[in-house]
Amino acid sequence: MASKIDKAKPLPAGEAEISVHERLSDVSRNDWNALLAPDDSPFLDWDWLAAMEESKSATRATGWAPCHLILRIGPERRIAGACPLYLKSHSQGEFVFDHGWADAAARSGLKYYPKLLAGVPFTPHTGRRFLAAPGADRPTIVRALGRAIVKLCEDNRLSSAHVNFCAPDEAAALAEIGFAERLGYQYHWQNAGYESFDDYLAQLKSKRRYAVRHERAALTGQGIEIRAFAGDEIPAASFGPMFRIYLSTIEKLYWGRQYLTRGFFDLMRDNFRRHLCFVCAYRDGDLIAGTFNVAKAGVLYGRYWGAFEDVRFLHFNVCYYAAIEHCIARGDSRFEPGAGGEYKWLRGFDPALTRSMHYVAHPGLRRAVGNFLVHERREVEAWIAEGRDRSQLKPPPPSNVETE
């Protein structure tokens, strides 16, 4: 179990004041959400993060001890910035894997845990990790919160601090204060102005187009119907079955871990349905599979999948094809189905760069991690270039615009 952060020493940020909060409920919902930009992901919403804590999914007992940062400025101590921050006693549920770093530290006699993590629990999505009030100087806010994280590391003798899946401007600001950049990639689907699923199929190369049609047709002959429900369309009674669907995947995989409780799904039903989309598969009226997706600002995020029956191609149809069809119907610009999977690339999801920033306190471990990151960055950049060059989508037609 993670120890508590020592908050006895002040966290300086010039004329600003930065405080540490062990519960998001200590921060007003309105004050927190006022820091969000219209295109911020739904995972930064107060309701989502608070549900993680209230449902006992991300708490001290599960190795996610909240220690959120709030930055206040001016005589009235107005909230100008914030950062979702956790004291971690393990590296599970992060999707930026540093287990090798922890092993290297242990071999050197160094204590790697606990460590600090700025990010969203169990959610590998790229987005802002440092929130700034409208009109505030964002680079200054990011650097102030970044320095506060470093000071928490130093004051509490922690091994490291990690800012996962952060925005490019945050990576640049954190690099200025000693954080090292780590690159990764995911596979995202981009809406190229498709008006129908057939438009998307037409953009695939012939071999992949045939494969997708074959996989879609395979379910039709088995009497399986797939439907998407968004927002208030989602029946309240479906949240219990969706939790059991979530558990079904965990129970089938020997490495599966249950991060979310039933209480989290209940809180999503009560407080977050506006941002949800369930894609459900039925046979003879009975639910046999489904996905729990989250949506905001024209982006669909795939999260939890499961099935009560093993049916060939069911996963691809529910997780990808039905979700793409839903995005096209709604005019969504992008679909981020989550981490991993070359099978996504084969279906027209091209590699997208992700960034994380890492502060390592011990000089020796910092050098070793830095050397590793140099080589890893080259490999990631090479694959992203190759993956795009070998995209399963046909190249766009040449422009007819003449140049002098």
C-alpha positions in Angstrom: 0.0 0.0 0.0 1.3 3.4 -0.9 2.4 5.8 1.9 0.9 9.2 2.1 2.5 12.3 0.5 4.1 14.6 3.1 2.3 17.9 2.6 3.9 19.7 5.6 6.3 21.6 3.3 4.8 24.3 1.0 4.9 23.9 -2.7 6.3 27.1 -4.1 5.2 28.4 -7.5 6.1 32.1 -7.4 3.1 34.1 -6.2 0.9 31.0 -6.7 -0.1 28.5 -4.1 -0.3 24.8 -4.9 -2.1 22.4 -2.6 -2.4 18.6 -2.5 -5.9 17.0 -2.2 -6.3 13.3 -1.3 -9.9 13.3 -2.5 -11.3 14.9 -5.7 -14.5 15.5 -3.7 -12.5 18.2 -1.7 -12.5 20.2 -5.0 -15.7 21.7 -6.2 -17.1 20.0 -9.3 -17.8 23.3 -10.9 -14.3 24.7 -10.1 -12.6 21.6 -11.6 -14.8 21.4 -14.7 -14.3 25.2 -15.3 -10.7 24.4 -16.1 -11.6 22.0 -19.0 -11.4 23.0 -22.6 -14.3 22.1 -24.9 -12.1 19.5 -26.6 -10.7 17.9 -23.5 -11.5 14.3 -23.2 -14.4 13.1 -21.0 -11.9 11.2 -18.8 -10.8 14.5 -17.2 -14.4 15.4 -16.2 -14.9 15.6 -12.4 -17.6 13.0 -12.6 -15.4 10.4 -14.2 -12.4 10.9 -11.9 -14.6 11.2 -8.8 -16.4 8.0 -9.7 -13.0 6.2 -9.8 -12.5 7.2 -6.1 -16.1 6.9 -4.8 -16.5 3.4 -6.3 -13.2 2.3 -4.7 -11.6 1.5 -8.0 -8.7 4.0 -7.7 -7.9 4.5 -4.1 -5.0 4.0 -1.6 -6.1 0.4 -1.0 -5.9 -0.4 -4.8 -2.5 1.3 -5.1 -3.9 4.5 -6.6 -3.6 7.0 -3.7 -5.1 10.4 -5.0 -2.9 13.5 -4.4 -4.4 15.9 -6.9 -2.7 19.3 -7.3 -4.7 22.6 -7.3 -2.9 25.8 -8.2 -4.4 29.1 -6.9 -3.4 32.6 -7.7 -4.1 36.2 -6.6 -5.5 37.6 -3.4 -8.7 35.8 -3.8 -6.8 32.5 -4.3 -8.7 31.7 -7.5 -8.1 28.3 -9.0 -6.0 28.7 -12.1 -4.7 25.1 -12.7 -5.0 21.5 -11.6 -3.5 18.1 -12.2 -4.9 14.6 -11.6 -2.1 13.0 -9.6 -1.7 9.6 -7.9 0.8 8.0 -5.6 1.3 4.5 -7.0 2.5 1.4 -5.2 2.7 -0.6 -8.5 2.7 -0.1 -12.2 -0.6 -1.7 -13.1 -3.3 0.0 -15.1 -1.0 2.6 -16.6 -0.4 1.3 -20.2 3.0 3.0 -20.3 5.1 0.1 -19.1 8.0 0.8 -16.7 8.3 -2.7 -15.2 11.8 -3.0 -16.6 12.8 0.2 -14.9 11.4 -1.1 -11.6 13.4 -4.3 -12.1 16.6 -2.4 -12.9 16.1 -0.2 -9.7 15.6 -3.4 -7.6 18.8 -4.9 -9.0 20.6 -1.8 -8.0 19.2 -1.8 -4.5 16.9 1.2 -5.2 13.3 1.5 -4.0 11.1 2.2 -7.1 7.7 2.3 -5.4 5.9 4.4 -4.4 6.1 6.7 -7.4 4.0 9.6 -8.7 1.7 9.4 -11.7 -0.1 12.2 -13.5 -2.8 10.8 -15.6 -6.2 9.0 -15.7 -6.5 5.6 -14.1 -6.8 2.6 -16.4 -7.2 4.8 -19.4 -4.6 5.0 -22.3 -5.8 8.1 -24.0 -3.8 11.1 -25.0 -5.0 14.5 -23.6 -4.1 17.3 -21.3 -2.8 16.3 -17.9 -2.4 19.9 -16.7 -5.5 22.0 -16.7 -5.4 25.7 -16.9 -8.2 28.3 -16.4 -9.5 30.2 -19.5 -7.2 33.2 -20.1 -4.4 31.8 -17.9 -0.9 31.5 -19.3 -0.9 27.8 -19.9 2.9 27.2 -20.3 3.5 28.9 -17.0 0.7 26.8 -15.3 2.3 23.6 -16.7 5.8 24.4 -15.6 4.5 25.4 -12.1 2.6 22.2 -11.6 5.5 20.2 -13.1 8.0 21.8 -10.6 5.5 21.0 -7.8 5.6 17.3 -8.8 9.4 17.3 -8.8 9.4 18.9 -5.4 7.0 16.3 -4.1 9.4 13.6 -5.3 12.3 15.3 -3.6 10.5 16.0 -0.3 9.1 12.5 -0.1 12.2 10.7 -1.4 10.3 9.1 -4.2 12.0 7.4 -7.1 10.2 9.0 -10.0 7.2 10.9 -11.4 5.4 10.0 -14.6 3.1 12.0 -16.8 1.4 9.5 -19.1 -0.3 10.2 -22.5 0.2 13.9 -22.2 -0.3 16.7 -24.8 2.6 17.9 -27.0 2.7 21.3 -25.3 3.0 19.7 -21.9 5.8 17.5 -23.1 7.7 20.5 -24.3 7.3 22.4 -21.0 8.2 19.4 -18.9 11.3 18.8 -20.9 12.5 22.2 -19.9 12.5 21.2 -16.2 14.2 17.8 -16.4 11.6 15.3 -17.6 12.6 12.8 -20.3 10.3 12.1 -23.2 9.0 8.6 -24.0 7.3 7.9 -27.3 4.7 5.3 -28.0 1.9 4.6 -30.5 -1.7 3.5 -30.7 -4.0 2.8 -33.7 -6.7 5.4 -34.4 -9.4 5.5 -37.0 -9.9 8.9 -38.8 -13.2 9.9 -40.5 -12.2 11.1 -44.0 -15.7 12.6 -44.5 -17.4 9.2 -45.0 -21.1 9.3 -45.5 -21.6 5.6 -45.0 -19.8 2.4 -44.0 -19.5 1.5 -47.7 -17.5 4.7 -48.2 -15.1 3.5 -45.5 -14.9 0.1 -47.2 -14.2 1.7 -50.5 -11.2 3.4 -49.0 -9.7 0.1 -47.9 -7.3 -1.8 -50.2 -9.1 -4.7 -52.0 -7.7 -7.5 -49.8 -8.8 -5.8 -46.6 -12.1 -4.8 -48.0 -12.9 -8.4 -48.9 -11.9 -9.5 -45.4 -14.1 -6.9 -43.6 -17.1 -7.9 -45.8 -16.5 -11.6 -45.0 -16.3 -10.9 -41.3 -19.5 -8.8 -41.3 -21.4 -11.4 -43.3 -20.3 -14.2 -40.9 -22.6 -12.8 -38.2 -25.6 -12.2 -40.4 -26.1 -15.9 -41.0 -26.0 -16.6 -37.3 -28.9 -14.3 -36.4 -26.8 -11.9 -34.4 -27.9 -8.2 -34.3 -25.6 -5.4 -33.2 -27.0 -2.1 -31.9 -25.4 1.1 -30.6 -27.0 3.1 -27.8 -25.7 6.5 -26.9 -26.5 8.9 -24.0 -30.1 8.7 -22.7 -30.8 5.9 -25.2 -28.8 3.5 -22.9 -31.3 1.5 -20.8 -30.6 1.9 -17.1 -30.9 -1.9 -16.8 -28.0 -2.5 -19.1 -25.3 -1.3 -16.7 -25.4 -4.5 -14.6 -25.0 -6.7 -17.7 -22.2 -4.4 -19.0 -20.3 -4.9 -15.7 -20.6 -8.7 -16.1 -19.4 -8.3 -19.7 -16.4 -6.4 -18.4 -15.7 -9.2 -15.9 -16.0 -11.9 -18.6 -12.9 -10.7 -20.4 -10.9 -10.5 -17.2 -11.9 -14.0 -16.3 -10.8 -15.4 -19.6 -7.3 -14.0 -19.6 -4.7 -15.2 -17.1 -3.1 -11.7 -17.1 -6.5 -10.1 -16.7 -7.0 -7.8 -13.7 -10.2 -6.3 -12.4 -9.7 -2.6 -11.9 -13.3 -1.4 -11.8 -16.0 -2.2 -9.3 -19.7 -2.6 -9.8 -20.1 0.7 -8.1 -18.2 2.4 -10.9 -20.8 1.2 -13.4 -23.6 2.4 -11.2 -22.1 5.9 -10.9 -21.7 6.0 -14.7 -25.4 5.2 -15.0 -26.4 7.9 -12.6 -23.9 10.7 -13.5 -22.2 10.1 -16.8 -24.6 8.6 -19.3 -24.4 11.7 -21.4 -20.9 10.7 -22.5 -21.4 6.9 -23.0 -22.1 4.7 -25.9 -22.8 1.0 -25.5 -22.5 -1.3 -28.6 -24.4 -4.5 -27.9 -24.7 -7.8 -29.7 -27.9 -9.9 -29.4 -28.9 -13.3 -30.5 -32.7 -14.1 -30.2 -33.1 -11.0 -28.1 -30.4 -12.1 -25.5 -27.3 -10.0 -24.9 -24.2 -12.0 -25.9 -21.5 -9.3 -26.1 -20.9 -5.6 -25.8 -18.5 -2.7 -25.5 -18.4 0.2 -23.1 -17.4 3.4 -25.0 -17.0 7.0 -24.0 -17.5 10.0 -26.3 -17.0 13.7 -26.4 -16.2 16.5 -28.9 -16.5 14.3 -31.9 -14.2 11.5 -30.6 -15.3 8.0 -29.6 -13.1 6.1 -27.1 -13.3 2.4 -26.9 -12.9 1.0 -23.4 -14.2 -2.3 -22.2 -15.2 -5.4 -24.2 -16.6 -8.7 -23.3 -18.7 -11.6 -24.5 -20.8 -14.3 -22.9 -20.4 -16.5 -26.1 -17.4 -17.2 -28.2 -18.4 -16.4 -31.8 -15.9 -16.0 -34.6 -15.5 -12.4 -35.7 -17.8 -11.1 -33.0 -15.0 -9.1 -31.5 -14.1 -7.2 -34.7 -17.8 -6.5 -35.5 -18.7 -5.2 -32.0 -15.5 -3.4 -31.1 -14.6 -1.9 -34.5 -17.1 -2.1 -37.4 -20.2 -1.2 -35.4 -18.2 1.6 -33.7 -17.0 3.0 -37.0 -20.6 2.8 -38.4 -21.7 4.8 -35.3 -19.0 7.4 -35.8 -19.9 7.9 -39.4 -23.6 8.2 -38.6 -22.8 10.9 -35.9 -20.1 12.6 -37.9 -17.5 11.9 -35.3 -13.9 12.8 -36.5 -11.9 10.0 -34.7 -12.2 6.7 -33.0 -9.6 5.7 -30.5 -10.2 2.0 -29.6 -7.5 1.7 -26.9 -4.0 0.3 -26.6 -2.2 -2.3 -28.8 -3.2 -4.5 -31.6 -1.8 -4.8 -35.2 -5.2 -6.3 -36.1 -6.5 -2.7 -35.8 -3.9 -1.5 -38.4 -5.1 -4.2 -40.8 -8.6 -2.6 -40.6 -7.7 0.9 -41.5 -6.5 2.2 -38.1 -3.2 4.0 -38.7 -0.5 4.5 -36.0 -0.7 7.7 -33.9 2.1 9.0 -31.8 1.7 9.1 -28.0 4.0 10.8 -25.5 4.8 10.4 -21.8 7.2 12.4 -19.7 9.3 10.9 -16.9 11.3 12.4 -14.0 13.8 10.0 -12.4 15.4 11.2 -9.2 18.4 8.9 -8.9 21.2 10.0 -11.3 22.3 6.5 -12.2 18.8 5.2 -12.9 18.1 8.4 -14.8 21.0 7.9 -17.1 20.0 4.2 -17.8 16.4 5.2 -18.5 17.6 8.1 -20.7 19.8 5.8 -22.8 16.9 3.3 -23.2 14.5 6.0 -24.3 16.8 7.2 -27.0 16.8 3.8 -28.7 13.1 3.2 -28.1 12.2 6.6 -29.7 14.0 5.6 -32.8 12.1 2.3 -33.1 8.8 4.0 -32.4 9.3 6.7 -35.0 10.5 4.1 -37.6 7.3 2.0 -37.1 5.0 5.0 -37.2 6.5 6.0 -40.6 6.4 2.4 -41.9 2.9 1.8 -40.6 1.6 4.9 -42.4 3.5 4.1 -45.6 2.0 0.6 -45.6 -1.5 1.8 -44.5 -4.4 -0.5 -45.4 -6.2 2.6 -46.7 -5.7 3.6 -50.3 -3.8 6.9 -50.7 -5.9 9.9 -51.4 -6.3 10.9 -55.1 -3.7 13.3 -56.4 -4.7 17.0 -56.3 -5.8 18.6 -59.5 -4.5 21.9 -58.5 -1.8 23.1 -60.8 1.3 24.8 -59.5 3.5 27.2 -61.3 
